[in-house]
Each structure stands twice: as structure tokens, then as C-alpha cells.
Amino acid sequence: MTMRIYVPRDAAAVACGADELAAALKVAAIARKLDIEIIRNGSRGMAWLDPLVELVTPEGRIGYGPAEPEDADSLIAAFAGDGAHKLRVGKPEDQPFLKRQTRLTFARVGIVDPRDLDDYKAHGGLQGLEKAIAIGPAAIVDEVTKSGLRGRGGAGFPTGIKWKTVADAAGPQKYIVCNADEGDSGTFADRMLMEGDPFCLIEGMAIAGVATGATKGYVYIRSEYPHAIAAMNAAIDKARRANVLGKGILGSAHDFDMETRTGAGAYVCGEETSLLESLEGKRGTVRAKPPLPAHKGLFGKPTVINNVLSLATVPIILAQGAEHYRDFGMGRSRGTMPIQLAGNLNYGGLFETAFGITLGELVDDIGGGCFTGRPVRAVQVGGPLGAYFPRELFDTPFDYEAFAAKDGLIGHGGIVVFDDTVDMRRQARFAMEFCAIESCGKCTPCRIGAIRGKETIEKIIAGKDVARNIAIVEDLCQTMKFGSLCALGGFTPYPVLSAIRHFPEDFHGTPQRIAAE
């Protein structure tokens, strides 16, 4: 009987030796004259266990991890025997980290073979597209609107409104553009989705095409994601051959095809108009608005631009109904959010849950606190442009409006944790430096303001005229916040001002931990 083994092809697992592990398992099986099939799945999202090897047994899949190539022989011996091994962790779904999740967008990630369309369909894939074709464009837009789905890329704009605007726009050609230029620190959900369930994104984009009358789609993927690019290209090819893409998709009257495009790594191209400029072969600089991309986007045509997670969530909304999705969450934040836990944590990874869980639960309970064993001091939510929250704000629920009320951002759902050795002056300096490096240069507040901000914070670090320079930084932040053309310059003040506001001791004095460095 063939022994079926899952070894993740997720980039993080590959970085930890998953490819070498898969090869070593084959060698070990051949040496023992065992017949095995190795399936390269996505990651389950428990980063501390990757690479997580899973053996298919009559009781279900049993996980072993984190495994290394040197463990291959003993693992194969265990698989052929009673399954006992020092790396055995049991059924992955019984792990507390997974058990506490509500996986909707990531329901198949880590479970299916990402390059097997039949496996995708066996786990509920294409049900959303089939229903979309059956109910028609107007009803699709209505379902997405009623679900309460908001953009998961950071802006939180209602997806249904964006789709309706494009659907109502006149024009012989419309486009669907997927923003996969995931560049925020501590974020990896887009990559994990594309590598672990690429057909889900394809299905979501096809549904968007049917809903709006768009016949062409592009996935703009950052160049640092070669594994995601390969996974998407392989899946697009298979979807096209199976008539999920192309002329008359699934035998309907709707045409929709798509392809990937690789970005050059500019952070500002995560902003939708800069992305469009880059996609058109131009330098990635921000466009002034109006006109909005929904009216005049790619090549001047009506264009839907959504994040990976937004589009990948649409299939389950169509398959299960708007009410099913809307029942999760709180306030105006409906459904689930794939939260990425990173930084100084014991249990980092991908945690999908309904909106409403508190920041403290995520950091202390789910993440298990700092792996250094030191107290958590600061948490940055929302990438390099997100605010730093102190422990006093850990009761804040994960909700767009709740975070905005505390001068924070949810952004793309990335959480980076710092222990009590962090120097918040240097974190503020980093924010300005990051903005200066990544600015497209189109507007003065961002282009010049970030450089002046970095220089002024360096004076504060050096202890020069601290009070006056803090006042200059605060004034500069207001100029950047209200004068910048896009969120790069407009949101850089969030980490800077939150560091000054919540951690004043680092700016107005010389804390012992800093003096000791």
C-alpha cells in the first residue's frame, strides 16, 4: 500500500529545509523498499512547527515537526511502524493554535495540493463561481455588498461598492487587478494563500470578472515571491485548460482570462495607482485622484483593484451566502481576518479569526508572549506605517473602527511584537527612514518630509535640544499626514507619533536599557 505524506512547499517551510526534507524522505523510503507518495501542500500556518510533515493514516493526518532532512530515516521508520516519534504532534487540527481559529479564507490552505484542481474541487472549490454564473452580475454584487466584506489590503473600503462602481461604468473593456504586492513588515498572508490555495484566488477573480463585465485580470506579485509566482502560473495554466478561465468559462456566456505580472519591489507600488502605473510599464508613482481607478484605471479603463485576501474570500461568500459570512465579526468589520503574528513571539504564524478578538489575546494568549522570556513592551499593528501600541491598549478589539479610535491601523493584519529592550526612538527613526527610501518622490511632504524627519529624530537620539526637536517632528508629521498624495507619506506619522505619545520616557530621558547599549 502506498504511504501518503504531506510536506509543505510554502516558502517559509522551504527556507527551513522542506525541499531537502522531501528528497531525504524519498531516499529513506527507497532504502526500506517502501512505496510512498509525497504531496507538497501549503503551510498550516504554525511557523514554529515548519516544516510540518503529515502522514495520512486511517485516523486522519498525523503531524510531525519541525522536521529536518536528518530526521527523514527515523520518520520513515516511524511511519512504517507504530507512528511513535519525538517530533509527533498529533492531528494538526487538534493543536490549540488551529483549534481556536475560524478559517474561511484559509479553509483549504495546508490541506489541499495547491496544484491539483480536482483536489480543490473536492474541498468545495468552484462552488462560488458556479453560483455566480447562475445568479448573474447584479446578484453577485448584491451578495458581496450584503456580506460586509471590506478591502483586506489595509484601506478597508467596502468591496461591493467598488464592484458596483465598475459594473455600472461604461466601456468595452474592464479589468480586474489583484494587488499581491505584499510589502508590509510581518505580513505573509497573501504569499501563503497564493502558494497554498492559488485556485481560490483565481476563482475569486473570475467571479469579480463575471460581476463587473471585466474579461481580463492581472495578479501583480512582488518579485521577492518566486514561489508564489510559480504556484500562480501553474494554477492559471491548469485552470485555463479546465475552462475555468478563457472563453465561455465553465460553459457559460462569460469570458475571463488572467495572468501574473512581477513587480520590481517598490513598496509604494502597493498603493493602487502606483501599481497601475507599474503594470502599464511606467515608473511606479502615485496618480492624483480623481479620477478613481473604478472609472479610469488600467490603461484608462474601469478597473477593480482588490487585495489577494479580498478576492480569495469572495468564493466562500458566494458558495455559503452573504449572511453566513456577515454573521462573523463586530460592528462594521464583518467576517474573518487572517492575522499574521510575527516578531518576538513564541508562537508566530497565520491566525484567521472573526473580528473582535483583542490585541492582548492575540499577543499573550495565542502568540504566547515573547520568546526571549522578557515582557512585551510594544506591538506594531498594520505594517511599517502602523502605530505602536503599549500594553495599556491591549484591550483594543481587532476592528477597523476600534483601532482608528486609538489612532491605529489594522492595515493588512500584520502584528509585530517587541520586548522591553526595544528603543522606541530608533523605531520612530526607522519609520521616517523607510518612508524616505520608499517614497516615489511625487509629492513634497513625503519626499522631503521623511528625510527631515529622520534627521530631526537623529538629533533627538543624540540628545540635542530634545523638546524643541520633538515639537518639530510632531509638526512635520501633521504636514505629512494631511499633505501627502498617498498613504506612504500620510501614514508614516502613525508609528512616529505613537512612539512619542506612548513611550515618552525613551524621548525625554535616557532610560537605563538604552544607556547600557
C-alpha positions as CSV (number, residue, x, y, z in Angstrom):
1,M,0.0,0.0,0.0
2,T,1.3,3.5,-0.9
3,M,2.2,5.7,2.1
4,R,0.9,9.2,1.5
5,I,3.0,12.0,3.1
6,Y,2.4,15.8,3.0
7,V,5.5,18.1,3.0
8,P,4.8,21.8,2.6
9,R,6.1,23.8,-0.4
10,D,5.4,27.1,1.4
11,A,8.3,29.5,1.1
12,A,8.8,29.7,4.8
13,A,9.0,25.9,5.1
14,V,11.3,25.7,2.1
15,A,13.6,28.2,3.8
16,C,13.7,25.8,6.7
17,G,14.7,22.9,4.5
18,A,11.4,21.4,3.3
19,D,12.7,20.6,-0.2
20,E,15.7,18.8,1.2
21,L,13.5,17.0,3.7
22,A,11.1,15.8,0.9
23,A,14.1,14.5,-1.1
24,A,15.5,12.8,2.0
25,L,12.2,11.1,2.8
26,K,12.1,9.6,-0.7
27,V,15.7,8.3,-0.3
28,A,14.8,6.8,3.1
29,A,11.7,5.1,1.7
30,I,13.6,3.6,-1.2
31,A,16.2,2.2,1.2
32,R,13.4,0.5,3.1
33,K,11.7,-0.6,-0.1
34,L,8.5,1.3,0.8
35,D,6.1,2.8,-1.8
36,I,5.4,6.5,-0.9
37,E,3.7,9.5,-2.4
38,I,4.8,12.9,-1.3
39,I,2.3,15.7,-1.7
40,R,3.6,19.3,-1.5
41,N,0.9,21.2,0.3
42,G,0.8,24.8,1.7
43,S,1.7,25.6,5.3
44,R,-0.8,25.1,8.1
45,G,0.4,28.4,9.4
46,M,2.1,27.2,12.6
47,A,5.5,28.7,11.9
48,W,7.3,27.1,14.9
49,L,6.4,23.6,13.5
50,D,7.5,24.1,9.9
51,P,8.4,22.0,8.1
52,L,5.4,20.0,9.4
53,V,5.3,16.6,7.8
54,E,1.9,14.9,7.8
55,L,1.3,11.2,7.4
56,V,-2.1,10.0,6.1
57,T,-3.5,7.4,8.5
58,P,-6.9,5.7,8.9
59,E,-7.4,8.1,11.9
60,G,-6.6,11.1,9.8
61,R,-3.4,13.1,9.1
62,I,-0.8,13.0,11.8
63,G,1.8,15.8,12.0
64,Y,5.5,15.6,12.8
65,G,7.5,18.7,13.2
66,P,9.6,20.8,13.0
67,A,11.3,18.1,10.8
68,E,14.8,18.4,9.3
69,P,16.4,16.3,6.5
70,E,18.4,14.4,9.2
71,D,15.1,13.2,10.6
72,A,14.0,11.5,7.4
73,D,15.1,8.0,8.1
74,S,13.7,7.9,11.6
75,L,10.4,9.4,10.4
76,I,10.0,6.8,7.6
77,A,10.8,4.1,10.2
78,A,8.1,5.5,12.5
79,F,5.6,5.8,9.6
80,A,6.2,2.1,8.8
81,G,5.9,1.1,12.4
82,D,3.6,2.4,15.2
83,G,4.0,6.1,14.4
84,A,5.8,6.9,17.6
85,H,8.5,9.6,17.2
86,K,9.9,12.5,19.2
87,L,8.5,15.0,16.6
88,R,5.0,13.7,16.6
89,V,2.4,16.4,17.4
90,G,-0.7,14.6,16.6
91,K,-3.5,15.8,14.4
92,P,-2.7,19.4,13.2
93,E,-6.4,20.4,13.7
94,D,-6.2,19.5,17.3
95,Q,-3.4,22.0,18.0
96,P,-4.7,24.8,20.2
97,F,-3.4,27.4,17.6
98,L,-5.5,25.9,14.9
99,K,-8.4,24.8,17.0
100,R,-9.2,28.3,18.1
101,Q,-9.4,29.7,14.5
102,T,-12.3,30.3,12.2
103,R,-10.9,29.5,8.8
104,L,-13.0,30.8,5.9
105,T,-10.5,32.3,3.5
106,F,-7.8,29.9,4.6
107,A,-10.1,26.8,4.9
108,R,-8.1,24.8,2.3
109,V,-4.5,26.1,2.9
110,G,-2.3,23.4,4.2
111,I,-4.9,20.7,3.4
112,V,-5.1,20.5,-0.4
113,D,-2.5,20.0,-3.0
114,P,-2.3,23.6,-4.4
115,R,-1.5,22.4,-7.9
116,D,-4.4,19.8,-8.1
117,L,-7.6,21.3,-9.4
118,D,-9.5,18.1,-8.7
119,D,-8.4,18.3,-5.0
120,Y,-9.6,21.9,-5.0
121,K,-13.0,20.9,-6.2
122,A,-13.2,18.0,-3.8
123,H,-12.8,20.5,-1.0
124,G,-15.6,22.9,-2.2
125,G,-13.8,24.7,-4.8
126,L,-15.6,26.3,-7.8
127,Q,-19.0,26.2,-6.0
128,G,-18.9,30.0,-5.6
129,L,-18.1,30.6,-9.3
130,E,-20.9,28.1,-10.4
131,K,-23.4,30.0,-8.2
132,A,-22.1,33.4,-9.5
133,I,-22.7,32.3,-13.1
134,A,-26.2,31.1,-12.2
135,I,-27.4,34.2,-10.4
136,G,-25.8,36.8,-12.7
137,P,-23.8,40.1,-12.3
138,A,-26.2,42.2,-10.3
139,A,-27.0,39.5,-7.8
140,I,-23.2,38.8,-7.3
141,V,-22.6,42.4,-6.5
142,D,-25.5,42.4,-4.1
143,E,-24.2,39.3,-2.2
144,V,-20.7,40.8,-1.8
145,T,-22.2,44.1,-0.6
146,K,-24.5,42.4,1.9
147,S,-21.7,40.3,3.2
148,G,-19.9,43.4,4.5
149,L,-16.6,42.4,3.0
150,R,-14.1,45.2,3.2
151,G,-10.7,45.5,1.5
152,R,-8.2,43.4,3.3
153,G,-5.2,45.2,1.9
154,G,-5.4,47.9,4.6
155,A,-7.9,50.6,3.4
156,G,-11.0,48.7,4.5
157,F,-13.1,50.1,1.7
158,P,-16.4,48.1,1.1
159,T,-15.7,45.6,-1.7
160,G,-19.3,45.6,-3.0
161,I,-19.3,49.4,-3.6
162,K,-16.1,49.2,-5.6
163,W,-17.5,46.4,-7.7
164,K,-20.8,48.1,-8.4
165,T,-19.0,51.3,-9.5
166,V,-17.0,49.3,-12.1
167,A,-20.1,47.3,-13.1
168,D,-22.0,50.5,-13.7
169,A,-19.2,52.2,-15.6
170,A,-19.5,52.3,-19.4
171,G,-16.7,50.8,-21.6
172,P,-16.0,47.9,-23.9
173,Q,-13.0,46.8,-21.8
174,K,-12.7,46.4,-18.0
175,Y,-10.1,44.8,-15.8
176,I,-9.7,43.0,-12.5
177,V,-6.3,43.7,-10.9
178,C,-5.2,41.8,-7.8
179,N,-2.7,43.6,-5.6
180,A,-0.3,40.9,-4.4
181,D,2.5,43.4,-3.7
182,E,2.6,42.4,-0.1
183,G,5.4,44.5,1.4
184,D,4.5,45.2,5.0
185,S,6.8,44.0,7.7
186,G,5.4,41.0,9.5
187,T,2.9,40.1,6.8
188,F,2.8,36.9,4.7
189,A,-0.9,36.0,4.3
190,D,-1.0,36.9,0.6
191,R,2.0,34.7,-0.1
192,M,0.7,31.8,2.0
193,L,-2.7,32.0,0.1
194,M,-1.1,32.1,-3.3
195,E,1.3,29.3,-2.5
196,G,-1.2,27.1,-0.6
197,D,-4.6,27.7,-2.4
198,P,-4.0,29.6,-5.7
199,F,-7.2,28.3,-7.3
200,C,-9.2,30.2,-4.7
201,L,-7.7,33.5,-5.9
202,I,-8.4,32.5,-9.5
203,E,-12.0,31.7,-8.6
204,G,-12.4,35.0,-6.8
205,M,-11.0,37.0,-9.7
206,A,-13.3,35.1,-12.2
207,I,-16.3,35.9,-10.0
208,A,-15.3,39.6,-10.0
209,G,-15.0,39.4,-13.8
210,V,-18.5,38.0,-14.1
211,A,-19.9,40.6,-11.7
212,T,-18.4,43.6,-13.4
213,G,-18.2,42.6,-17.0
214,A,-14.3,42.5,-16.9
215,T,-12.7,40.0,-19.3
216,K,-9.1,40.3,-18.3
217,G,-7.3,40.0,-14.9
218,Y,-3.8,40.6,-13.7
219,V,-2.1,39.5,-10.5
220,Y,0.6,41.9,-9.6
221,I,3.1,40.0,-7.5
222,R,6.2,41.3,-5.8
223,S,9.5,39.9,-7.2
224,E,10.5,38.6,-3.8
225,Y,7.8,36.0,-4.0
226,P,9.2,33.5,-6.6
227,H,7.3,30.5,-5.0
228,A,4.0,32.4,-5.2
229,I,4.6,33.4,-8.8
230,A,5.4,29.8,-9.7
231,A,2.3,28.5,-7.9
232,M,0.0,31.0,-9.5
233,N,1.4,30.4,-13.0
234,A,0.9,26.7,-12.6
235,A,-2.6,27.1,-11.3
236,I,-3.6,29.6,-14.0
237,D,-2.4,27.2,-16.7
238,K,-4.4,24.3,-15.2
239,A,-7.5,26.5,-14.7
240,R,-7.3,27.6,-18.4
241,R,-7.0,24.0,-19.6
242,A,-10.1,23.1,-17.5
243,N,-12.1,26.0,-18.9
244,V,-12.2,27.8,-15.5
245,L,-10.5,30.6,-17.4
246,G,-10.7,31.6,-21.0
247,K,-13.7,31.8,-23.4
248,G,-17.0,30.8,-22.0
249,I,-15.8,29.9,-18.5
250,L,-17.4,26.7,-17.2
251,G,-19.5,26.6,-20.3
252,S,-21.2,30.0,-19.6
253,A,-21.5,33.1,-21.8
254,H,-18.8,34.9,-19.7
255,D,-15.2,35.3,-20.8
256,F,-12.4,35.8,-18.4
257,D,-8.7,35.2,-18.5
258,M,-5.8,36.3,-16.3
259,E,-2.1,36.3,-15.9
260,T,0.6,37.3,-13.5
261,R,2.9,40.3,-13.6
262,T,6.0,40.7,-11.5
263,G,6.7,44.0,-9.7
264,A,10.3,45.3,-9.1
265,G,10.0,45.5,-5.4
266,A,8.9,49.1,-4.8
267,Y,6.9,49.4,-1.6
268,V,4.9,52.3,-3.0
269,C,3.5,50.0,-5.7
270,G,1.3,48.6,-3.0
271,E,-0.7,51.8,-3.5
272,E,-3.2,51.1,-6.2
273,T,-2.5,53.9,-8.6
274,S,1.3,53.4,-8.4
275,L,0.6,49.7,-9.0
276,L,-1.4,50.6,-12.2
277,E,1.5,52.8,-13.4
278,S,3.9,50.0,-12.9
279,L,1.5,47.5,-14.6
280,E,1.4,49.7,-17.6
281,G,5.2,49.6,-17.8
282,K,5.8,53.1,-16.3
283,R,7.7,54.2,-13.3
284,G,5.6,53.4,-10.1
285,T,4.5,56.9,-9.0
286,V,1.2,57.9,-7.4
287,R,-1.6,59.3,-9.5
288,A,-3.7,62.2,-8.3
289,K,-7.3,61.3,-7.7
290,P,-9.9,61.8,-9.1
291,P,-10.3,60.0,-11.5
292,L,-10.7,56.9,-9.4
293,P,-9.4,53.6,-10.8
294,A,-13.0,52.3,-10.9
295,H,-13.7,54.9,-13.6
296,K,-10.3,55.3,-15.2
297,G,-7.8,52.7,-14.1
298,L,-5.6,50.3,-16.0
299,F,-4.9,51.7,-19.5
300,G,-7.6,54.3,-18.7
301,K,-10.4,51.6,-18.4
302,P,-12.7,50.9,-15.5
303,T,-10.8,48.7,-13.1
304,V,-11.4,46.7,-9.9
305,I,-8.3,46.7,-7.7
306,N,-8.5,44.3,-4.7
307,N,-6.1,42.7,-2.4
308,V,-5.4,38.9,-2.6
309,L,-7.4,38.2,0.6
310,S,-10.4,40.3,-0.5
311,L,-10.7,38.4,-3.8
312,A,-9.9,35.0,-2.2
313,T,-12.8,35.5,0.3
314,V,-15.4,36.0,-2.4
315,P,-15.8,32.3,-3.3
316,I,-17.0,31.3,0.2
317,I,-19.3,34.3,0.3
318,L,-21.0,33.2,-2.9
319,A,-21.0,29.5,-2.0
320,Q,-22.3,29.9,1.6
321,G,-24.3,33.1,1.2
322,A,-23.7,36.7,2.4
323,E,-25.5,36.1,5.7
324,H,-23.2,33.2,6.6
325,Y,-20.1,35.4,6.2
326,R,-21.7,38.5,7.8
327,D,-22.6,36.6,11.0
328,F,-18.9,36.7,12.0
329,G,-17.2,39.8,13.3
330,M,-18.4,43.0,15.0
331,G,-19.7,46.5,14.1
332,R,-18.8,47.4,10.5
333,S,-15.9,44.8,10.5
334,R,-17.7,41.7,9.2
335,G,-16.3,38.2,8.6
336,T,-12.8,37.0,9.5
337,M,-9.4,38.4,9.3
338,P,-6.2,36.4,8.6
339,I,-3.9,37.9,11.2
340,Q,-0.2,37.4,10.9
341,L,1.7,37.1,14.2
342,A,5.4,37.9,13.9
343,G,8.3,39.4,15.8
344,N,9.3,38.4,19.3
345,L,6.7,35.7,19.9
346,N,6.8,32.1,20.9
347,Y,4.0,31.1,18.5
348,G,4.1,33.1,15.3
349,G,2.1,32.3,12.2
350,L,-1.2,32.7,10.4
351,F,-4.3,33.0,12.7
352,E,-7.6,33.5,11.0
353,T,-10.4,34.6,13.3
354,A,-13.5,36.7,13.4
355,F,-13.1,40.5,14.0
356,G,-13.4,41.3,17.7
357,I,-10.6,39.4,19.4
358,T,-8.5,41.7,21.5
359,L,-4.9,42.6,20.8
360,G,-3.9,41.2,24.2
361,E,-5.5,37.8,23.4
362,L,-3.5,37.7,20.2
363,V,-0.2,38.6,21.7
364,D,-0.3,37.0,25.2
365,D,-2.6,34.0,24.7
366,I,-2.4,33.0,21.0
367,G,1.2,34.2,20.5
368,G,2.4,33.1,23.9
369,G,4.3,36.2,24.7
370,C,8.0,36.9,23.9
371,F,10.3,34.0,23.0
372,T,13.0,35.9,24.8
373,G,11.1,35.4,28.1
374,R,11.1,39.2,28.6
375,P,7.9,41.3,29.0
376,V,6.1,42.6,25.8
377,R,6.6,46.3,25.6
378,A,5.3,47.4,22.2
379,V,3.2,45.9,19.4
380,Q,3.1,47.4,15.9
381,V,-0.1,46.6,14.0
382,G,-0.5,47.3,10.3
383,G,3.0,47.1,8.9
384,P,5.8,49.7,8.9
385,L,3.1,52.5,8.7
386,G,1.1,51.2,11.7
387,A,1.0,52.6,15.2
388,Y,2.9,51.2,18.2
389,F,0.5,50.1,20.9
390,P,1.6,49.7,24.5
391,R,0.2,47.2,26.9
392,E,-2.3,49.8,28.1
393,L,-4.1,49.4,24.8
394,F,-4.1,45.6,24.6
395,D,-7.8,45.6,25.4
396,T,-8.5,47.1,21.9
397,P,-10.6,44.7,19.8
398,F,-9.3,43.8,16.4
399,D,-11.8,46.1,14.4
400,Y,-11.2,48.8,11.9
401,E,-13.1,51.5,13.8
402,A,-11.8,50.4,17.2
403,F,-8.2,50.8,16.1
404,A,-8.9,54.1,14.3
405,A,-10.3,55.4,17.6
406,K,-7.0,54.7,19.2
407,D,-5.0,56.4,16.3
408,G,-4.1,53.0,15.0
409,L,-4.4,50.9,11.8
410,I,-5.3,47.3,11.2
411,G,-3.8,47.5,7.7
412,H,-3.1,44.1,6.2
413,G,-3.4,42.4,9.6
414,G,0.3,42.1,10.4
415,I,1.3,42.2,14.1
416,V,5.0,42.6,15.1
417,V,5.9,42.2,18.8
418,F,8.8,43.8,20.7
419,D,10.1,43.1,24.2
420,D,11.2,45.6,26.8
421,T,14.7,46.0,25.2
422,V,13.3,48.0,22.2
423,D,14.4,51.6,21.8
424,M,11.3,53.5,20.5
425,R,13.4,56.5,19.4
426,R,15.1,54.2,16.9
427,Q,11.8,52.7,15.8
428,A,10.5,56.2,15.1
429,R,13.7,57.0,13.2
430,F,13.2,53.8,11.2
431,A,9.7,54.8,10.1
432,M,11.0,58.1,8.6
433,E,14.0,56.4,7.0
434,F,11.7,53.7,5.5
435,C,9.5,56.4,4.0
436,A,12.4,58.3,2.7
437,I,13.8,55.2,0.9
438,E,10.5,54.0,-0.5
439,S,9.0,57.4,-1.5
440,C,8.2,57.7,-5.2
441,G,9.1,61.4,-5.0
442,K,5.8,62.7,-6.5
443,C,4.8,64.9,-3.5
444,T,6.9,67.2,-1.3
445,P,5.6,66.3,2.1
446,C,6.6,62.7,1.6
447,R,9.8,63.2,-0.4
448,I,11.3,65.9,1.8
449,G,9.4,65.5,5.0
450,A,10.6,61.9,5.6
451,I,14.3,63.0,5.2
452,R,13.9,65.9,7.5
453,G,12.0,63.7,10.0
454,K,14.9,61.2,10.0
455,E,17.4,64.0,10.5
456,T,15.4,65.6,13.4
457,I,14.9,62.3,15.2
458,E,18.6,61.6,15.0
459,K,19.1,64.9,16.8
460,I,16.7,63.7,19.5
461,I,18.6,60.4,19.8
462,A,21.8,62.4,20.2
463,G,20.1,64.5,23.0
464,K,20.2,67.8,21.1
465,D,17.5,70.3,22.1
466,V,15.1,67.4,22.6
467,A,11.9,69.3,23.5
468,R,12.2,71.6,20.5
469,N,13.0,68.8,18.1
470,I,10.1,66.7,19.3
471,A,7.9,69.7,18.5
472,I,9.4,69.9,15.0
473,V,8.8,66.2,14.4
474,E,5.2,66.5,15.6
475,D,4.6,69.5,13.3
476,L,6.2,67.7,10.4
477,C,4.0,64.7,11.0
478,Q,0.9,66.8,10.6
479,T,2.2,68.2,7.3
480,M,2.9,64.7,6.0
481,K,-0.4,63.3,7.3
482,F,-2.6,65.9,5.6
483,G,-0.4,66.9,2.6
484,S,0.8,63.6,1.1
485,L,-0.8,62.2,-2.0
486,C,-0.9,58.6,-0.7
487,A,-0.7,56.5,2.4
488,L,3.1,56.1,2.4
489,G,3.6,59.7,3.5
490,G,0.2,60.1,5.0
491,F,0.5,57.1,7.4
492,T,4.2,57.4,8.3
493,P,3.2,59.7,11.2
494,Y,1.3,56.9,12.9
495,P,4.4,54.9,14.1
496,V,6.3,58.1,14.8
497,L,3.6,59.9,16.8
498,S,2.5,56.7,18.6
499,A,6.1,56.1,19.7
500,I,6.4,59.7,21.1
501,R,3.0,59.5,22.7
502,H,3.0,56.1,24.3
503,F,6.7,55.8,25.2
504,P,7.7,59.3,26.2
505,E,10.4,58.1,28.5
506,D,12.5,57.0,25.5
507,F,12.4,60.5,24.1
508,H,12.6,62.8,27.1
509,G,15.2,60.9,29.1
510,T,17.9,58.4,28.8
511,P,16.4,55.1,30.0
512,Q,18.8,52.7,31.6
513,R,18.3,50.0,29.0
514,I,19.3,52.5,26.2
515,A,22.2,53.9,28.1
516,A,23.6,50.4,28.6
517,E,23.8,49.7,24.9
